Amino acid sequence: MALHETTPPHQGPTRRAEAETETGSKPEVLFAGEGAQDSRCLVECPAHTTDRRLMAKIDLHVVPFLCIMYLLAFLDRVNIANAKIYHLREDLDMLNPPSRFNTAIVIFFVPYILFEIPSNMLLKKFTPATWLSLNMFLLGVTTILQGVVQNYAGLLATRFFLGLFETGMFPGAFYLIGMWYRRHEAQRRYSFFFNSTTLAGAFGSLLTAAIGQMGGQRGYSGWRWIFILEGAFTVLVSFAFYFLLPSFPEQATWLREDERQYVAAKLRLDQGDAGLERSITLSDVGRVLRDYKVLLGGVMYLGLVVPAYGYAYFAPSIISSYGYSPTQTQLRSVPPWAVAFVFSMIVAFVSDRLRHRALFAVLAVFLAITGFAVLKAVNTNIDVQYMALFLAVMGVYTTMPIIVCWFNMNLGGHHRRAIGSAWQIGFGNLGGIIASFVFEQDKAGKSDYSLGYSSCIGFCCVSAVASVLYALACWKTNRDRERGSMEGRLRAVSEDEKVALGDLNPSYRYLL
């Protein structure tokens, strides 16, 4: 593998060339493309492989294990929604007041929000496999304990620690995926990972329909078996994942040295020097959070977390209110999740192909708004309401990976991406607290979710506006940099300072 400079500088989309080697083979040469840090450079792929084959190798080592990890984590987080219809509230004296169930959901988000940034800092300090598998193990143990609690206070305690141990998984995985792929390669990987949640929703409903039939076995109610068995499986998988979860490209032992150099050089052309060896300090956190584009990233995500958690936590209750039995409710919960997964992946492939994010994000948000508007307006036709659930979940779970990928992949360097990704997820999950209460039942236990639907519409609009503002901010910054109005800022700046700047480096171009 070799990294060369060419003159004159190349601008525009990525193009391919071929260069002869001493052996006469023709390795791929990738020119730096749009948004590259230095468009005069090109990267030679090692002669024994091709870029496509190497990307397939990376996909097999990075994406599947992170997807399984998060599928199990999300399942352990939201299975309380399925446990609810198997008499969780009755057994733990949560019916009076009805808000006790909502409080049990909310307490999860307290540590989940507070420890996002510290967790990503620890992930960078330790290896990702060590940190993520440890959290996965503790998460599984806590889920098992959730299945044996004897009172409401015990449930609150286990929900708190569930949030603490899951806090690093989501932003940590997004951060890690972002360090492996160029920006125009990332969306379908992000969407596939993110849609572990839709698979968890579908798989969890099927699994719960089966486990729920175990009610009475060894004196345990069905909801207890849901927590115990799903938690035990998470614990078992965590041991294997200590060896299977990926590291950063610079640390990957399953790549040859020339492959690691090629991947690092290719990513450096697209995103700048990653600066893995550079420690993250509290002053770094402050500098990153002073960037208004970073703040917009959190608002974009917040606007979608409210409808996302509203659906994840309350879809079984909503479908159950249509008059179905617990088993029928679980089975009817599967199709919306499955359709949302397929739709999201189609949009992700098109978005990567066109190298564009903003329009897809906004259009998908309006699909979700349409679904929630129908749910609010139509109160008597169950079939129409059920079809509206499809629109809502398709829109929400298509938009979320787009805005997370778009925002994270526009952050240059390890330190800005580690901090920025954790901020986006942490701030956005304030929406989980909001969702927990806007879908609250009244004191009579009546299932009226009109306030929840209205709130989802409003927050989807917030996300759409924030996405447009973020796109305009990126466009304006790119325009200013193209015009050279920021060129003087790099004069007399050391290479270390350029690494610290990340995407603030005037040679960096944001993806729209």
Secondary structure as a PSIPRED ss2 file (coil, helix, strand):
# PSIPRED VFORMAT (PSIPRED V4.0)

   1 M C   1.000  0.000  0.000
   2 A C   1.000  0.000  0.000
   3 L E   0.000  0.000  1.000
   4 H E   0.000  0.000  1.000
   5 E E   0.000  0.000  1.000
   6 T C   1.000  0.000  0.000
   7 T C   1.000  0.000  0.000
   8 P C   1.000  0.000  0.000
   9 P C   1.000  0.000  0.000
  10 H C   1.000  0.000  0.000
  11 Q C   1.000  0.000  0.000
  12 G C   1.000  0.000  0.000
  13 P C   1.000  0.000  0.000
  14 T C   1.000  0.000  0.000
  15 R C   1.000  0.000  0.000
  16 R E   0.000  0.000  1.000
  17 A E   0.000  0.000  1.000
  18 E E   0.000  0.000  1.000
  19 A C   1.000  0.000  0.000
  20 E C   1.000  0.000  0.000
  21 T C   1.000  0.000  0.000
  22 E C   1.000  0.000  0.000
  23 T C   1.000  0.000  0.000
  24 G C   1.000  0.000  0.000
  25 S C   1.000  0.000  0.000
  26 K C   1.000  0.000  0.000
  27 P C   1.000  0.000  0.000
  28 E E   0.000  0.000  1.000
  29 V E   0.000  0.000  1.000
  30 L E   0.000  0.000  1.000
  31 F E   0.000  0.000  1.000
  32 A C   1.000  0.000  0.000
  33 G C   1.000  0.000  0.000
  34 E C   1.000  0.000  0.000
  35 G C   1.000  0.000  0.000
  36 A C   1.000  0.000  0.000
  37 Q C   1.000  0.000  0.000
  38 D C   1.000  0.000  0.000
  39 S C   1.000  0.000  0.000
  40 R C   1.000  0.000  0.000
  41 C E   0.000  0.000  1.000
  42 L E   0.000  0.000  1.000
  43 V E   0.000  0.000  1.000
  44 E E   0.000  0.000  1.000
  45 C C   1.000  0.000  0.000
  46 P C   1.000  0.000  0.000
  47 A C   1.000  0.000  0.000
  48 H C   1.000  0.000  0.000
  49 T C   1.000  0.000  0.000
  50 T C   1.000  0.000  0.000
  51 D H   0.000  1.000  0.000
  52 R H   0.000  1.000  0.000
  53 R H   0.000  1.000  0.000
  54 L H   0.000  1.000  0.000
  55 M H   0.000  1.000  0.000
  56 A H   0.000  1.000  0.000
  57 K H   0.000  1.000  0.000
  58 I H   0.000  1.000  0.000
  59 D H   0.000  1.000  0.000
  60 L H   0.000  1.000  0.000
  61 H H   0.000  1.000  0.000
  62 V H   0.000  1.000  0.000
  63 V H   0.000  1.000  0.000
  64 P H   0.000  1.000  0.000
  65 F H   0.000  1.000  0.000
  66 L H   0.000  1.000  0.000
  67 C H   0.000  1.000  0.000
  68 I H   0.000  1.000  0.000
  69 M H   0.000  1.000  0.000
  70 Y H   0.000  1.000  0.000
  71 L H   0.000  1.000  0.000
  72 L H   0.000  1.000  0.000
  73 A H   0.000  1.000  0.000
  74 F H   0.000  1.000  0.000
  75 L H   0.000  1.000  0.000
  76 D H   0.000  1.000  0.000
  77 R H   0.000  1.000  0.000
  78 V H   0.000  1.000  0.000
  79 N H   0.000  1.000  0.000
  80 I H   0.000  1.000  0.000
  81 A H   0.000  1.000  0.000
  82 N H   0.000  1.000  0.000
  83 A H   0.000  1.000  0.000
  84 K H   0.000  1.000  0.000
  85 I C   1.000  0.000  0.000
  86 Y C   1.000  0.000  0.000
  87 H C   1.000  0.000  0.000
  88 L H   0.000  1.000  0.000
  89 R H   0.000  1.000  0.000
  90 E H   0.000  1.000  0.000
  91 D H   0.000  1.000  0.000
  92 L C   1.000  0.000  0.000
  93 D C   1.000  0.000  0.000
  94 M C   1.000  0.000  0.000
  95 L C   1.000  0.000  0.000
  96 N C   1.000  0.000  0.000
  97 P C   1.000  0.000  0.000
  98 P C   1.000  0.000  0.000
  99 S H   0.000  1.000  0.000
 100 R H   0.000  1.000  0.000
 101 F H   0.000  1.000  0.000
 102 N H   0.000  1.000  0.000
 103 T H   0.000  1.000  0.000
 104 A H   0.000  1.000  0.000
 105 I H   0.000  1.000  0.000
 106 V H   0.000  1.000  0.000
 107 I H   0.000  1.000  0.000
 108 F H   0.000  1.000  0.000
 109 F H   0.000  1.000  0.000
 110 V H   0.000  1.000  0.000
 111 P H   0.000  1.000  0.000
 112 Y H   0.000  1.000  0.000
 113 I H   0.000  1.000  0.000
 114 L H   0.000  1.000  0.000
 115 F C   1.000  0.000  0.000
 116 E H   0.000  1.000  0.000
 117 I H   0.000  1.000  0.000
 118 P H   0.000  1.000  0.000
 119 S H   0.000  1.000  0.000
 120 N H   0.000  1.000  0.000
 121 M H   0.000  1.000  0.000
 122 L H   0.000  1.000  0.000
 123 L H   0.000  1.000  0.000
 124 K H   0.000  1.000  0.000
 125 K H   0.000  1.000  0.000
 126 F C   1.000  0.000  0.000
 127 T C   1.000  0.000  0.000
 128 P H   0.000  1.000  0.000
 129 A H   0.000  1.000  0.000
 130 T H   0.000  1.000  0.000
 131 W H   0.000  1.000  0.000
 132 L H   0.000  1.000  0.000
 133 S H   0.000  1.000  0.000
 134 L H   0.000  1.000  0.000
 135 N H   0.000  1.000  0.000
 136 M H   0.000  1.000  0.000
 137 F H   0.000  1.000  0.000
 138 L H   0.000  1.000  0.000
 139 L H   0.000  1.000  0.000
 140 G H   0.000  1.000  0.000
 141 V H   0.000  1.000  0.000
 142 T H   0.000  1.000  0.000
 143 T H   0.000  1.000  0.000
 144 I H   0.000  1.000  0.000
 145 L H   0.000  1.000  0.000
 146 Q H   0.000  1.000  0.000
 147 G C   1.000  0.000  0.000
 148 V C   1.000  0.000  0.000
 149 V C   1.000  0.000  0.000
 150 Q C   1.000  0.000  0.000
 151 N C   1.000  0.000  0.000
 152 Y H   0.000  1.000  0.000
 153 A H   0.000  1.000  0.000
 154 G H   0.000  1.000  0.000
 155 L H   0.000  1.000  0.000
 156 L H   0.000  1.000  0.000
 157 A H   0.000  1.000  0.000
 158 T H   0.000  1.000  0.000
 159 R H   0.000  1.000  0.000
 160 F H   0.000  1.000  0.000
 161 F H   0.000  1.000  0.000
 162 L H   0.000  1.000  0.000
 163 G H   0.000  1.000  0.000
 164 L H   0.000  1.000  0.000
 165 F H   0.000  1.000  0.000
 166 E H   0.000  1.000  0.000
 167 T C   1.000  0.000  0.000
 168 G C   1.000  0.000  0.000
 169 M H   0.000  1.000  0.000
 170 F H   0.000  1.000  0.000
 171 P H   0.000  1.000  0.000
 172 G H   0.000  1.000  0.000
 173 A H   0.000  1.000  0.000
 174 F H   0.000  1.000  0.000
 175 Y H   0.000  1.000  0.000
 176 L H   0.000  1.000  0.000
 177 I H   0.000  1.000  0.000
 178 G H   0.000  1.000  0.000
 179 M C   1.000  0.000  0.000
 180 W C   1.000  0.000  0.000
 181 Y C   1.000  0.000  0.000
 182 R C   1.000  0.000  0.000
 183 R H   0.000  1.000  0.000
 184 H H   0.000  1.000  0.000
 185 E H   0.000  1.000  0.000
 186 A H   0.000  1.000  0.000
 187 Q H   0.000  1.000  0.000
 188 R H   0.000  1.000  0.000
 189 R H   0.000  1.000  0.000
 190 Y H   0.000  1.000  0.000
 191 S H   0.000  1.000  0.000
 192 F H   0.000  1.000  0.000
 193 F H   0.000  1.000  0.000
 194 F H   0.000  1.000  0.000
 195 N C   1.000  0.000  0.000
 196 S H   0.000  1.000  0.000
 197 T H   0.000  1.000  0.000
 198 T H   0.000  1.000  0.000
 199 L H   0.000  1.000  0.000
 200 A H   0.000  1.000  0.000
 201 G H   0.000  1.000  0.000
 202 A H   0.000  1.000  0.000
 203 F H   0.000  1.000  0.000
 204 G H   0.000  1.000  0.000
 205 S H   0.000  1.000  0.000
 206 L H   0.000  1.000  0.000
 207 L H   0.000  1.000  0.000
 208 T H   0.000  1.000  0.000
 209 A H   0.000  1.000  0.000
 210 A H   0.000  1.000  0.000
 211 I H   0.000  1.000  0.000
 212 G H   0.000  1.000  0.000
 213 Q H   0.000  1.000  0.000
 214 M H   0.000  1.000  0.000
 215 G C   1.000  0.000  0.000
 216 G C   1.000  0.000  0.000
 217 Q H   0.000  1.000  0.000
 218 R H   0.000  1.000  0.000
 219 G H   0.000  1.000  0.000
 220 Y C   1.000  0.000  0.000
 221 S C   1.000  0.000  0.000
 222 G H   0.000  1.000  0.000
 223 W H   0.000  1.000  0.000
 224 R H   0.000  1.000  0.000
 225 W H   0.000  1.000  0.000
 226 I H   0.000  1.000  0.000
 227 F H   0.000  1.000  0.000
 228 I H   0.000  1.000  0.000
 229 L H   0.000  1.000  0.000
 230 E H   0.000  1.000  0.000
 231 G H   0.000  1.000  0.000
 232 A H   0.000  1.000  0.000
 233 F H   0.000  1.000  0.000
 234 T H   0.000  1.000  0.000
 235 V H   0.000  1.000  0.000
 236 L H   0.000  1.000  0.000
 237 V H   0.000  1.000  0.000
 238 S H   0.000  1.000  0.000
 239 F H   0.000  1.000  0.000
 240 A H   0.000  1.000  0.000
 241 F H   0.000  1.000  0.000
 242 Y H   0.000  1.000  0.000
 243 F H   0.000  1.000  0.000
 244 L H   0.000  1.000  0.000
 245 L C   1.000  0.000  0.000
 246 P C   1.000  0.000  0.000
 247 S C   1.000  0.000  0.000
 248 F C   1.000  0.000  0.000
 249 P H   0.000  1.000  0.000
 250 E H   0.000  1.000  0.000
 251 Q H   0.000  1.000  0.000
 252 A C   1.000  0.000  0.000
 253 T C   1.000  0.000  0.000
 254 W C   1.000  0.000  0.000
 255 L C   1.000  0.000  0.000
 256 R C   1.000  0.000  0.000
 257 E H   0.000  1.000  0.000
 258 D H   0.000  1.000  0.000
 259 E H   0.000  1.000  0.000
 260 R H   0.000  1.000  0.000
 261 Q H   0.000  1.000  0.000
 262 Y H   0.000  1.000  0.000
 263 V H   0.000  1.000  0.000
 264 A H   0.000  1.000  0.000
 265 A H   0.000  1.000  0.000
 266 K H   0.000  1.000  0.000
 267 L H   0.000  1.000  0.000
 268 R H   0.000  1.000  0.000
 269 L H   0.000  1.000  0.000
 270 D H   0.000  1.000  0.000
 271 Q H   0.000  1.000  0.000
 272 G C   1.000  0.000  0.000
 273 D C   1.000  0.000  0.000
 274 A C   1.000  0.000  0.000
 275 G C   1.000  0.000  0.000
 276 L C   1.000  0.000  0.000
 277 E C   1.000  0.000  0.000
 278 R C   1.000  0.000  0.000
 279 S C   1.000  0.000  0.000
 280 I C   1.000  0.000  0.000
 281 T C   1.000  0.000  0.000
 282 L H   0.000  1.000  0.000
 283 S H   0.000  1.000  0.000
 284 D H   0.000  1.000  0.000
 285 V H   0.000  1.000  0.000
 286 G H   0.000  1.000  0.000
 287 R H   0.000  1.000  0.000
 288 V H   0.000  1.000  0.000
 289 L H   0.000  1.000  0.000
 290 R C   1.000  0.000  0.000
 291 D C   1.000  0.000  0.000
 292 Y H   0.000  1.000  0.000
 293 K H   0.000  1.000  0.000
 294 V H   0.000  1.000  0.000
 295 L H   0.000  1.000  0.000
 296 L H   0.000  1.000  0.000
 297 G H   0.000  1.000  0.000
 298 G H   0.000  1.000  0.000
 299 V H   0.000  1.000  0.000
 300 M H   0.000  1.000  0.000
 301 Y H   0.000  1.000  0.000
 302 L H   0.000  1.000  0.000
 303 G H   0.000  1.000  0.000
 304 L H   0.000  1.000  0.000
 305 V H   0.000  1.000  0.000
 306 V H   0.000  1.000  0.000
 307 P H   0.000  1.000  0.000
 308 A H   0.000  1.000  0.000
 309 Y H   0.000  1.000  0.000
 310 G H   0.000  1.000  0.000
 311 Y H   0.000  1.000  0.000
 312 A H   0.000  1.000  0.000
 313 Y H   0.000  1.000  0.000
 314 F H   0.000  1.000  0.000
 315 A H   0.000  1.000  0.000
 316 P H   0.000  1.000  0.000
 317 S H   0.000  1.000  0.000
 318 I H   0.000  1.000  0.000
 319 I H   0.000  1.000  0.000
 320 S H   0.000  1.000  0.000
 321 S C   1.000  0.000  0.000
 322 Y C   1.000  0.000  0.000
 323 G C   1.000  0.000  0.000
 324 Y C   1.000  0.000  0.000
 325 S C   1.000  0.000  0.000
 326 P H   0.000  1.000  0.000
 327 T H   0.000  1.000  0.000
 328 Q H   0.000  1.000  0.000
 329 T H   0.000  1.000  0.000
 330 Q H   0.000  1.000  0.000
 331 L H   0.000  1.000  0.000
 332 R H   0.000  1.000  0.000
 333 S H   0.000  1.000  0.000
 334 V H   0.000  1.000  0.000
 335 P H   0.000  1.000  0.000
 336 P H   0.000  1.000  0.000
 337 W H   0.000  1.000  0.000
 338 A H   0.000  1.000  0.000
 339 V H   0.000  1.000  0.000
 340 A H   0.000  1.000  0.000
 341 F H   0.000  1.000  0.000
 342 V H   0.000  1.000  0.000
 343 F H   0.000  1.000  0.000
 344 S H   0.000  1.000  0.000
 345 M H   0.000  1.000  0.000
 346 I H   0.000  1.000  0.000
 347 V H   0.000  1.000  0.000
 348 A H   0.000  1.000  0.000
 349 F H   0.000  1.000  0.000
 350 V H   0.000  1.000  0.000
 351 S H   0.000  1.000  0.000
 352 D H   0.000  1.000  0.000
 353 R H   0.000  1.000  0.000
 354 L H   0.000  1.000  0.000
 355 R C   1.000  0.000  0.000
 356 H C   1.000  0.000  0.000
 357 R C   1.000  0.000  0.000
 358 A H   0.000  1.000  0.000
 359 L H   0.000  1.000  0.000
 360 F H   0.000  1.000  0.000
 361 A H   0.000  1.000  0.000
 362 V H   0.000  1.000  0.000
 363 L H   0.000  1.000  0.000
 364 A H   0.000  1.000  0.000
 365 V H   0.000  1.000  0.000
 366 F H   0.000  1.000  0.000
 367 L H   0.000  1.000  0.000
 368 A H   0.000  1.000  0.000
 369 I H   0.000  1.000  0.000
 370 T H   0.000  1.000  0.000
 371 G H   0.000  1.000  0.000
 372 F H   0.000  1.000  0.000
 373 A H   0.000  1.000  0.000
 374 V H   0.000  1.000  0.000
 375 L H   0.000  1.000  0.000
 376 K H   0.000  1.000  0.000
 377 A H   0.000  1.000  0.000
 378 V C   1.000  0.000  0.000
 379 N C   1.000  0.000  0.000
 380 T C   1.000  0.000  0.000
 381 N C   1.000  0.000  0.000
 382 I H   0.000  1.000  0.000
 383 D H   0.000  1.000  0.000
 384 V H   0.000  1.000  0.000
 385 Q H   0.000  1.000  0.000
 386 Y H   0.000  1.000  0.000
 387 M H   0.000  1.000  0.000
 388 A H   0.000  1.000  0.000
 389 L H   0.000  1.000  0.000
 390 F H   0.000  1.000  0.000
 391 L H   0.000  1.000  0.000
 392 A H   0.000  1.000  0.000
 393 V H   0.000  1.000  0.000
 394 M H   0.000  1.000  0.000
 395 G H   0.000  1.000  0.000
 396 V H   0.000  1.000  0.000
 397 Y H   0.000  1.000  0.000
 398 T H   0.000  1.000  0.000
 399 T H   0.000  1.000  0.000
 400 M H   0.000  1.000  0.000
 401 P H   0.000  1.000  0.000
 402 I H   0.000  1.000  0.000
 403 I H   0.000  1.000  0.000
 404 V H   0.000  1.000  0.000
 405 C H   0.000  1.000  0.000
 406 W H   0.000  1.000  0.000
 407 F H   0.000  1.000  0.000
 408 N H   0.000  1.000  0.000
 409 M H   0.000  1.000  0.000
 410 N C   1.000  0.000  0.000
 411 L C   1.000  0.000  0.000
 412 G C   1.000  0.000  0.000
 413 G C   1.000  0.000  0.000
 414 H H   0.000  1.000  0.000
 415 H H   0.000  1.000  0.000
 416 R H   0.000  1.000  0.000
 417 R H   0.000  1.000  0.000
 418 A H   0.000  1.000  0.000
 419 I H   0.000  1.000  0.000
 420 G H   0.000  1.000  0.000
 421 S H   0.000  1.000  0.000
 422 A H   0.000  1.000  0.000
 423 W H   0.000  1.000  0.000
 424 Q H   0.000  1.000  0.000
 425 I H   0.000  1.000  0.000
 426 G H   0.000  1.000  0.000
 427 F H   0.000  1.000  0.000
 428 G H   0.000  1.000  0.000
 429 N C   1.000  0.000  0.000
 430 L H   0.000  1.000  0.000
 431 G H   0.000  1.000  0.000
 432 G H   0.000  1.000  0.000
 433 I H   0.000  1.000  0.000
 434 I H   0.000  1.000  0.000
 435 A H   0.000  1.000  0.000
 436 S H   0.000  1.000  0.000
 437 F H   0.000  1.000  0.000
 438 V H   0.000  1.000  0.000
 439 F C   1.000  0.000  0.000
 440 E C   1.000  0.000  0.000
 441 Q C   1.000  0.000  0.000
 442 D C   1.000  0.000  0.000
 443 K C   1.000  0.000  0.000
 444 A C   1.000  0.000  0.000
 445 G C   1.000  0.000  0.000
 446 K C   1.000  0.000  0.000
 447 S C   1.000  0.000  0.000
 448 D C   1.000  0.000  0.000
 449 Y C   1.000  0.000  0.000
 450 S H   0.000  1.000  0.000
 451 L H   0.000  1.000  0.000
 452 G H   0.000  1.000  0.000
 453 Y H   0.000  1.000  0.000
 454 S H   0.000  1.000  0.000
 455 S H   0.000  1.000  0.000
 456 C H   0.000  1.000  0.000
 457 I H   0.000  1.000  0.000
 458 G H   0.000  1.000  0.000
 459 F H   0.000  1.000  0.000
 460 C H   0.000  1.000  0.000
 461 C H   0.000  1.000  0.000
 462 V H   0.000  1.000  0.000
 463 S H   0.000  1.000  0.000
 464 A H   0.000  1.000  0.000
 465 V H   0.000  1.000  0.000
 466 A H   0.000  1.000  0.000
 467 S H   0.000  1.000  0.000
 468 V H   0.000  1.000  0.000
 469 L H   0.000  1.000  0.000
 470 Y H   0.000  1.000  0.000
 471 A H   0.000  1.000  0.000
 472 L H   0.000  1.000  0.000
 473 A H   0.000  1.000  0.000
 474 C H   0.000  1.000  0.000
 475 W H   0.000  1.000  0.000
 476 K H   0.000  1.000  0.000
 477 T H   0.000  1.000  0.000
 478 N H   0.000  1.000  0.000
 479 R H   0.000  1.000  0.000
 480 D H   0.000  1.000  0.000
 481 R H   0.000  1.000  0.000
 482 E H   0.000  1.000  0.000
 483 R C   1.000  0.000  0.000
 484 G C   1.000  0.000  0.000
 485 S C   1.000  0.000  0.000
 486 M C   1.000  0.000  0.000
 487 E H   0.000  1.000  0.000
 488 G H   0.000  1.000  0.000
 489 R H   0.000  1.000  0.000
 490 L H   0.000  1.000  0.000
 491 R C   1.000  0.000  0.000
 492 A C   1.000  0.000  0.000
 493 V C   1.000  0.000  0.000
 494 S C   1.000  0.000  0.000
 495 E H   0.000  1.000  0.000
 496 D H   0.000  1.000  0.000
 497 E H   0.000  1.000  0.000
 498 K H   0.000  1.000  0.000
 499 V H   0.000  1.000  0.000
 500 A H   0.000  1.000  0.000
 501 L H   0.000  1.000  0.000
 502 G H   0.000  1.000  0.000
 503 D H   0.000  1.000  0.000
 504 L H   0.000  1.000  0.000
 505 N C   1.000  0.000  0.000
 506 P C   1.000  0.000  0.000
 507 S C   1.000  0.000  0.000
 508 Y C   1.000  0.000  0.000
 509 R C   1.000  0.000  0.000
 510 Y C   1.000  0.000  0.000
 511 L C   1.000  0.000  0.000
 512 L C   1.000  0.000  0.000
